[in-house]
Amino acid sequence: MSAVSWVQALTLALAAFFVVGFVINTFMVKLVGPEYRRWGYPEWFHFVSGGLELMVALLLPAMATRLFGVALGSAIMLAAIATVVWHREYRRAVPPLGVFILLVIVGATAI
């Protein structure tokens, strides 16, 4: 039985987070659609968000692609932070900021 390191566990947890984001953005349009419209994004943009989040979830687990996943995931989280801060929804910036910090930690351990 092999032990899973805390970095591996964190990486898999982040991958799972992005899978959940993919499912919500892609299939729960009634939930996220009004928010995307309120923020000024086009009707189809939730599919772009979901697809990018799926890519992050697929890139993170493998060491060979982890830094690409960290970079893409970080860009997504920074865009989410920028969106809610721009619309003065400051409290909503806390979760993506937390995920961004965790991605930075995973990225730093992968170097």
C-alpha positions, -999 to 999 in steps of 0.1 A, spaced: 0 0 0 15 33 -10 10 65 10 -4 95 -7 15 127 0 -2 159 10 7 174 -23 -9 145 -42 -40 148 -20 -42 185 -26 -37 181 -63 -65 155 -65 -88 177 -44 -82 206 -67 -88 184 -98 -121 173 -82 -130 210 -75 -125 218 -112 -146 187 -122 -174 201 -101 -169 235 -118 -171 218 -152 -204 201 -143 -220 232 -128 -210 255 -156 -218 231 -184 -250 214 -171 -266 237 -145 -273 266 -169 -304 277 -149 -281 281 -119 -251 299 -135 -267 316 -165 -282 345 -147 -249 353 -130 -230 352 -162 -256 375 -178 -255 399 -148 -217 401 -152 -220 409 -189 -207 376 -204 -224 362 -235 -250 334 -233 -225 307 -243 -196 317 -220 -205 292 -193 -196 265 -218 -161 281 -222 -157 283 -185 -168 247 -180 -145 234 -208 -115 252 -194 -122 238 -159 -124 203 -174 -90 209 -190 -75 219 -156 -90 188 -140 -73 166 -166 -40 184 -165 -34 186 -128 -30 149 -118 -1 141 -141 33 155 -132 42 161 -168 12 185 -173 7 197 -137 23 231 -143 0 237 -173 -30 228 -152 -18 252 -124 -12 280 -149 -47 276 -165 -64 271 -132 -47 302 -118 -58 322 -148 -94 310 -144 -93 319 -107 -78 353 -113 -105 360 -139 -131 350 -114 -116 373 -88 -114 402 -113 -151 396 -124 -165 398 -89 -143 426 -77 -152 446 -109 -189 441 -99 -182 450 -63 -191 415 -50 -160 414 -28 -171 385 -6 -174 363 -36 -137 368 -44 -127 348 -13 -133 312 -26 -114 318 -59 -86 335 -40 -83 304 -17 -82 281 -47 -56 303 -64 -34 301 -33 -37 263 -32 -28 262 -69 3 283 -63 13 259 -35 9 229 -59 28 247 -86 56 256 -62 60 219 -52 60 208 -88 91 229 -98 
